[in-house]
């Protein structure tokens, strides 16, 4: 009788050992291991989503964590690729974050338009589009 296991989450440090154990036991995996994006591990070992999972929310969190003050479309394209999405999704992110008031146009650079990140004041949140 064959059994199917549900999604298994493994710490990156233990992934190699787990893959070695599964292959030596004759277990076949359907696909390659993929990193978990938009989640962090709690102290009890469970996973918790960092944002809603929507690209604009994830990019806004990315901006805040890295304390970026200027953004270009190339930065957004790189972010899209890093989370496994198409580079063409960048314009949707820029449009929504401009509507929310997170980004303001800051002129053009030699590589295209640049955006200034609007700092969040204490007690005031950016609007959701």
Backbone as ProteinMPNN parsed JSONL, in Angstrom:
{"seq_chain_A": "XXXXXXXXXXXXXXXXXXXXXXXXXXXXXXXXXXXXXXXXXXXXXXXXXXXXXXXXXXXXXXXXXXXXXXXXXXXXXXXXXXXXXXXXXXXXXXXXXXXXXXXXXXXXXXXXXXXXXXXXXXXXXXXXX", "coords_chain_A": {"N_chain_A": [[0.842, -1.168, 0.0], [0.546, 2.237, -0.823], [1.452, 5.415, 0.541], [0.684, 8.843, 0.917], [2.334, 11.721, 1.891], [1.486, 14.744, 3.602], [2.253, 18.267, 3.04], [5.547, 18.919, 4.009], [7.566, 20.7, 6.204], [10.847, 21.806, 6.523], [13.726, 22.713, 8.344], [16.344, 24.632, 6.937], [18.932, 23.821, 7.606], [18.665, 21.161, 8.152], [17.765, 19.966, 5.878], [19.404, 18.64, 3.933], [20.19, 16.257, 5.266], [17.663, 15.073, 5.664], [16.785, 14.645, 3.005], [18.736, 12.811, 2.211], [18.169, 10.669, 3.937], [15.554, 9.998, 3.098], [15.965, 9.259, 0.401], [17.67, 7.058, 0.729], [15.92, 5.325, 1.918], [14.282, 4.683, -0.113], [12.269, 6.396, -0.9], [10.49, 8.331, -3.186], [10.563, 11.612, -4.393], [8.245, 14.003, -5.651], [8.902, 16.545, -6.706], [11.429, 19.142, -6.747], [12.899, 20.411, -3.702], [11.496, 23.409, -2.326], [11.992, 26.781, -1.312], [10.339, 28.288, 1.506], [8.446, 31.086, 1.227], [7.636, 34.223, 2.652], [7.125, 33.537, 5.324], [7.783, 32.79, 8.773], [9.414, 30.978, 11.393], [7.911, 30.101, 14.413], [8.59, 30.121, 17.994], [7.636, 27.72, 18.991], [7.876, 26.031, 16.871], [5.981, 26.038, 14.85], [4.716, 27.437, 11.747], [4.348, 30.83, 10.692], [2.62, 33.224, 8.798], [4.088, 36.106, 7.353], [2.988, 38.277, 6.002], [-0.032, 39.103, 4.15], [0.353, 37.591, 1.909], [-0.007, 38.593, -0.573], [1.582, 40.11, -3.358], [2.144, 43.019, -3.333], [1.935, 43.551, -0.558], [3.933, 41.883, 0.44], [6.173, 43.033, -0.77], [6.15, 45.561, 0.378], [6.727, 44.891, 3.028], [9.295, 43.897, 2.593], [10.606, 46.262, 1.854], [10.476, 47.678, 4.282], [11.893, 46.001, 6.067], [14.498, 46.118, 5.046], [15.014, 48.764, 5.199], [14.862, 50.58, 3.042], [15.137, 53.532, 1.032], [14.876, 54.474, -1.502], [13.514, 53.299, -4.536], [13.697, 51.418, -7.523], [12.273, 50.322, -10.675], [13.794, 48.08, -11.426], [14.626, 47.04, -8.968], [12.218, 46.076, -7.982], [11.604, 44.149, -9.872], [13.667, 42.285, -9.421], [12.949, 41.481, -6.839], [10.482, 40.224, -7.382], [11.343, 37.988, -8.873], [12.829, 36.741, -6.856], [10.908, 35.728, -5.153], [9.717, 33.879, -6.682], [7.984, 34.72, -8.717], [6.754, 36.193, -11.796], [8.812, 38.526, -13.585], [7.368, 40.459, -14.819], [5.371, 41.247, -13.147], [5.997, 43.477, -11.761], [4.972, 46.075, -12.293], [2.352, 46.102, -11.351], [2.752, 45.951, -8.597], [4.075, 48.392, -8.118], [2.07, 50.247, -8.889], [-0.007, 49.706, -7.025], [1.284, 50.254, -4.555], [1.823, 52.947, -4.884], [-0.786, 53.957, -4.906], [-1.504, 53.436, -2.272], [0.11, 55.194, -0.96], [2.649, 54.588, -0.163], [4.831, 54.752, -1.84], [6.344, 57.42, -3.693], [6.678, 59.157, -6.782], [9.947, 59.975, -7.878], [11.296, 61.382, -9.862], [13.353, 60.673, -12.787], [15.785, 58.153, -13.526], [18.839, 57.049, -15.103], [18.109, 54.528, -15.734], [15.38, 54.443, -15.818], [12.264, 55.266, -14.139], [12.373, 56.46, -10.77], [11.5, 55.842, -7.339], [10.491, 57.268, -4.279], [10.509, 56.188, -0.943], [7.932, 56.615, 1.28], [8.201, 57.608, 4.561], [6.846, 55.958, 7.446], [4.85, 57.508, 9.783], [4.668, 57.681, 13.365], [1.921, 55.989, 14.731], [0.377, 56.352, 12.449], [-0.877, 54.654, 9.712], [-0.216, 53.42, 6.394], [-2.64, 53.643, 3.804], [-4.812, 50.971, 2.709], [-5.203, 49.643, -0.508]], "CA_chain_A": [[0.0, 0.0, 0.0], [1.292, 3.482, -0.895], [0.955, 6.508, 1.37], [1.125, 10.169, 0.506], [2.518, 12.618, 3.031], [1.137, 16.141, 3.313], [3.416, 19.162, 2.975], [6.492, 18.804, 5.115], [8.441, 21.859, 6.283], [12.112, 21.406, 7.121], [14.732, 23.752, 8.529], [17.362, 24.551, 5.896], [20.119, 23.115, 8.097], [18.383, 19.726, 8.231], [17.231, 19.509, 4.597], [20.307, 17.671, 3.293], [20.071, 14.977, 5.976], [16.345, 14.488, 5.397], [16.785, 14.142, 1.634], [19.583, 11.622, 2.183], [17.421, 9.587, 4.599], [14.423, 9.591, 2.255], [16.45, 8.552, -0.786], [18.199, 5.743, 1.121], [14.776, 4.479, 2.273], [13.559, 4.384, -1.343], [11.146, 7.316, -1.08], [10.662, 9.198, -4.352], [9.926, 12.922, -4.265], [7.664, 14.461, -6.909], [9.583, 17.727, -7.217], [12.591, 19.621, -5.994], [12.533, 21.223, -2.53], [11.331, 24.832, -2.598], [12.019, 27.581, -0.079], [9.077, 28.876, 1.938], [8.523, 32.54, 1.156], [6.607, 34.935, 3.404], [6.806, 32.858, 6.583], [8.878, 32.604, 9.714], [9.134, 29.911, 12.342], [7.678, 30.529, 15.798], [9.426, 29.416, 18.973], [7.119, 26.359, 19.185], [8.146, 25.262, 15.664], [4.966, 26.218, 13.818], [4.987, 28.504, 10.794], [3.421, 31.955, 10.716], [2.758, 34.094, 7.637], [4.542, 37.455, 7.69], [2.029, 39.216, 5.422], [-1.215, 38.439, 3.586], [0.76, 36.736, 0.801], [-0.12, 39.347, -1.812], [2.884, 40.682, -3.725], [2.4, 44.366, -2.812], [2.155, 43.476, 0.89], [5.242, 41.281, 0.658], [7.208, 43.987, -1.153], [6.168, 46.611, 1.399], [7.471, 44.324, 4.16], [10.681, 43.833, 2.112], [11.126, 47.63, 1.958], [10.599, 48.041, 5.704], [12.967, 45.213, 6.691], [15.803, 46.558, 4.552], [15.077, 50.21, 5.431], [15.164, 51.217, 1.768], [14.559, 54.866, 0.888], [14.661, 54.694, -2.925], [13.196, 52.065, -5.246], [13.588, 51.496, -8.98], [11.597, 49.134, -11.209], [14.718, 46.941, -11.428], [14.578, 46.459, -7.623], [10.957, 45.339, -7.85], [11.732, 42.964, -10.734], [14.515, 41.327, -8.697], [12.144, 40.944, -5.746], [9.512, 39.292, -7.964], [12.063, 36.744, -9.178], [13.282, 36.089, -5.625], [9.78, 35.022, -4.534], [9.205, 32.908, -7.641], [6.944, 35.285, -9.571], [7.231, 36.755, -13.053], [9.349, 39.892, -13.525], [6.359, 41.356, -15.382], [4.444, 41.637, -12.08], [6.518, 44.642, -11.05], [4.157, 47.282, -12.456], [1.196, 45.982, -10.463], [3.228, 46.288, -7.258], [4.33, 49.833, -8.071], [0.788, 50.961, -8.959], [-0.734, 49.575, -5.764], [1.987, 50.952, -3.474], [1.621, 54.389, -5.096], [-2.152, 54.251, -4.465], [-1.509, 53.397, -0.802], [0.916, 56.278, -0.421], [3.922, 54.056, 0.318], [5.856, 55.244, -2.771], [6.076, 58.639, -4.457], [7.636, 59.304, -7.882], [11.086, 60.816, -7.504], [12.049, 61.693, -11.072], [13.839, 59.559, -13.6], [17.207, 57.853, -13.502], [19.264, 56.578, -16.418], [17.502, 53.216, -15.952], [13.922, 54.555, -15.738], [11.706, 56.043, -13.041], [12.752, 56.109, -9.4], [10.449, 56.114, -6.37], [10.914, 57.578, -2.92], [9.696, 55.495, 0.05], [7.381, 57.556, 2.253], [8.358, 57.031, 5.9], [5.628, 55.816, 8.238], [4.889, 58.267, 11.031], [4.137, 56.933, 14.499], [0.476, 56.017, 14.88], [-0.301, 56.515, 11.168], [-0.583, 53.563, 8.782], [-0.531, 53.69, 4.998], [-3.949, 53.1, 3.442], [-4.86, 49.756, 1.883], [-5.942, 49.886, -1.743]], "C_chain_A": [[0.889, 1.233, 0.0], [0.625, 4.533, -0.024], [1.492, 7.811, 0.829], [1.22, 11.041, 1.742], [2.071, 14.025, 2.661], [2.406, 16.979, 3.247], [4.266, 19.022, 4.224], [7.394, 20.032, 5.07], [9.676, 21.476, 7.075], [13.032, 22.612, 7.235], [15.831, 23.536, 7.49], [18.599, 23.776, 6.308], [19.925, 21.603, 8.094], [17.908, 19.131, 6.912], [18.103, 18.429, 3.958], [20.189, 16.292, 3.938], [18.747, 14.293, 5.708], [16.281, 13.909, 3.99], [17.609, 12.863, 1.511], [18.837, 10.435, 2.803], [16.273, 9.085, 3.725], [14.894, 8.81, 1.032], [17.011, 7.178, -0.425], [17.075, 4.788, 1.525], [13.918, 4.166, 1.052], [12.348, 5.271, -1.581], [11.447, 8.228, -2.264], [9.897, 10.494, -4.122], [9.425, 13.378, -5.63], [8.413, 15.636, -7.517], [10.768, 18.083, -6.355], [12.109, 20.402, -4.768], [12.467, 22.703, -2.9], [11.365, 25.602, -1.293], [10.636, 28.134, 0.236], [9.263, 30.39, 1.983], [7.394, 33.112, 2.006], [6.208, 34.204, 4.688], [8.034, 32.84, 7.479], [8.439, 31.583, 10.752], [8.985, 30.489, 13.743], [8.56, 29.721, 16.733], [8.936, 27.98, 19.206], [7.276, 25.493, 17.935], [7.125, 25.438, 14.559], [5.329, 27.397, 12.913], [3.921, 29.585, 10.895], [3.687, 32.834, 9.513], [3.172, 35.49, 8.092], [3.583, 38.515, 7.167], [0.857, 38.422, 4.87], [-0.855, 37.481, 2.454], [0.6, 37.412, -0.552], [1.215, 40.04, -2.086], [3.107, 42.098, -3.206], [2.667, 44.375, -1.305], [3.538, 42.912, 1.199], [6.362, 42.261, 0.312], [7.292, 45.127, -0.15], [6.94, 46.133, 2.633], [8.967, 44.249, 3.837], [11.346, 45.212, 2.241], [11.412, 47.982, 3.413], [11.756, 47.293, 6.375], [14.355, 45.719, 6.296], [16.015, 48.057, 4.69], [15.489, 50.954, 4.155], [14.488, 52.579, 1.695], [14.253, 55.192, -0.571], [14.465, 53.349, -3.615], [13.185, 52.356, -6.743], [12.822, 50.268, -9.471], [12.495, 47.892, -11.234], [14.731, 46.253, -10.057], [13.341, 45.588, -7.461], [11.001, 44.061, -8.69], [12.574, 41.889, -10.042], [13.743, 40.677, -7.564], [11.149, 39.91, -6.275], [10.165, 37.948, -8.281], [12.451, 36.002, -7.902], [12.163, 35.336, -4.908], [9.083, 34.098, -5.525], [8.083, 33.421, -8.528], [7.578, 35.882, -10.821], [7.744, 38.18, -12.851], [8.326, 40.911, -14.018], [5.358, 41.831, -14.332], [4.843, 42.942, -11.404], [5.608, 45.855, -11.142], [2.929, 47.262, -11.552], [1.575, 46.377, -9.041], [3.424, 47.795, -7.14], [3.029, 50.638, -8.07], [0.069, 50.899, -7.616], [-0.038, 50.321, -4.625], [1.918, 52.472, -3.649], [0.226, 54.795, -4.637], [-2.233, 54.315, -2.939], [-0.738, 54.546, -0.18], [2.241, 55.818, 0.146], [5.072, 54.595, -0.532], [5.39, 56.525, -3.435], [7.098, 58.724, -5.579], [8.726, 60.3, -7.498], [11.934, 61.116, -8.728], [12.504, 60.453, -11.807], [15.338, 59.394, -13.417], [17.594, 57.408, -14.904], [18.615, 55.239, -16.761], [15.982, 53.268, -15.885], [13.514, 55.38, -14.528], [12.214, 55.53, -11.697], [11.608, 56.509, -8.48], [11.063, 56.343, -4.999], [9.968, 56.853, -1.962], [9.255, 56.509, 1.1], [7.512, 56.939, 3.639], [7.022, 56.988, 6.642], [5.799, 56.611, 9.523], [4.265, 57.435, 12.137], [2.626, 57.112, 14.58], [-0.299, 56.172, 13.592], [0.119, 55.376, 10.257], [-0.911, 54.012, 7.366], [-1.869, 53.033, 4.688], [-3.823, 51.851, 2.606], [-5.701, 50.052, 0.66], [-7.003, 48.841, -1.941]], "O_chain_A": [[1.877, 1.285, 0.733], [-0.595, 4.55, 0.134], [2.619, 7.877, 0.339], [0.291, 11.092, 2.548], [2.26, 14.453, 1.523], [3.51, 16.451, 3.385], [3.759, 19.008, 5.346], [7.93, 20.369, 4.014], [9.579, 20.896, 8.156], [13.103, 23.435, 6.323], [16.203, 22.4, 7.197], [19.247, 23.144, 5.473], [20.896, 20.848, 8.04], [17.67, 17.926, 6.827], [17.588, 17.412, 3.494], [20.098, 15.281, 3.242], [18.699, 13.074, 5.542], [15.779, 12.802, 3.799], [17.227, 11.94, 0.792], [18.867, 9.329, 2.264], [16.048, 7.879, 3.627], [14.284, 7.805, 0.669], [16.848, 6.229, -1.191], [17.255, 3.571, 1.482], [12.922, 3.451, 1.17], [11.484, 4.928, -2.388], [12.521, 8.826, -2.341], [8.737, 10.481, -3.711], [10.09, 13.169, -6.645], [8.544, 15.71, -8.739], [11.07, 17.414, -5.366], [11.029, 20.991, -4.795], [13.278, 23.191, -3.687], [10.835, 25.144, -0.281], [9.854, 28.415, -0.672], [10.13, 30.902, 2.691], [6.309, 32.534, 2.065], [5.045, 34.261, 5.086], [9.17, 32.871, 7.007], [7.247, 31.358, 10.96], [9.823, 31.265, 14.202], [9.199, 28.755, 16.319], [9.728, 27.114, 19.579], [6.852, 24.338, 17.935], [7.376, 25.025, 13.427], [6.146, 28.244, 13.275], [2.75, 29.303, 11.147], [4.837, 33.163, 9.224], [2.67, 35.997, 9.095], [3.383, 39.543, 7.815], [0.757, 37.215, 5.091], [-1.673, 36.643, 2.077], [1.023, 36.866, -1.571], [1.889, 40.499, -1.164], [4.183, 42.369, -2.674], [3.525, 45.119, -0.829], [4.229, 43.391, 2.097], [7.378, 42.32, 1.005], [8.384, 45.612, 0.146], [7.718, 46.891, 3.212], [9.805, 44.506, 4.7], [12.492, 45.32, 2.677], [12.472, 48.523, 3.731], [12.509, 47.876, 7.156], [15.272, 45.742, 7.116], [17.077, 48.569, 4.337], [16.345, 51.838, 4.185], [13.395, 52.763, 2.231], [13.457, 56.089, -0.85], [15.164, 52.38, -3.317], [12.721, 53.411, -7.175], [12.733, 49.273, -8.752], [12.005, 46.773, -11.079], [14.835, 45.029, -9.982], [13.401, 44.504, -6.881], [10.498, 43.019, -8.271], [12.223, 40.709, -10.078], [13.855, 39.472, -7.342], [10.991, 38.842, -5.684], [9.599, 36.894, -7.99], [12.407, 34.772, -7.863], [12.431, 34.411, -4.141], [7.995, 33.592, -5.252], [7.301, 32.623, -9.045], [8.796, 36.054, -10.89], [7.194, 38.944, -12.058], [8.407, 42.09, -13.675], [4.57, 42.735, -14.606], [4.104, 43.456, -10.564], [5.479, 46.598, -10.169], [2.517, 48.304, -11.045], [0.811, 47.059, -8.357], [2.983, 48.404, -6.166], [2.905, 51.61, -7.324], [-0.413, 51.918, -7.121], [-0.707, 50.958, -3.812], [1.951, 53.206, -2.662], [0.059, 55.86, -4.042], [-2.947, 55.15, -2.384], [-0.913, 54.843, 1.001], [2.899, 56.572, 0.863], [6.157, 54.865, -0.016], [4.203, 56.704, -3.708], [8.267, 58.402, -5.368], [8.459, 61.328, -6.877], [13.162, 61.107, -8.646], [12.097, 59.335, -11.494], [16.064, 60.361, -13.185], [16.751, 57.395, -15.801], [18.568, 54.85, -17.928], [15.345, 52.215, -15.895], [14.329, 56.108, -13.96], [12.452, 54.336, -11.514], [10.834, 57.41, -8.802], [12.033, 55.687, -4.617], [8.752, 56.897, -2.149], [10.079, 57.174, 1.727], [6.986, 55.851, 3.876], [6.18, 57.871, 6.481], [6.765, 56.419, 10.261], [3.424, 56.577, 11.872], [2.114, 58.229, 14.509], [-1.529, 56.13, 13.618], [1.31, 55.145, 10.045], [-1.769, 54.869, 7.157], [-2.194, 51.985, 5.246], [-2.846, 51.679, 1.876], [-6.779, 50.638, 0.762], [-7.731, 48.881, -2.933]]}, "name": "protein", "num_of_chains": 1, "seq": "XXXXXXXXXXXXXXXXXXXXXXXXXXXXXXXXXXXXXXXXXXXXXXXXXXXXXXXXXXXXXXXXXXXXXXXXXXXXXXXXXXXXXXXXXXXXXXXXXXXXXXXXXXXXXXXXXXXXXXXXXXXXXXXXX"}
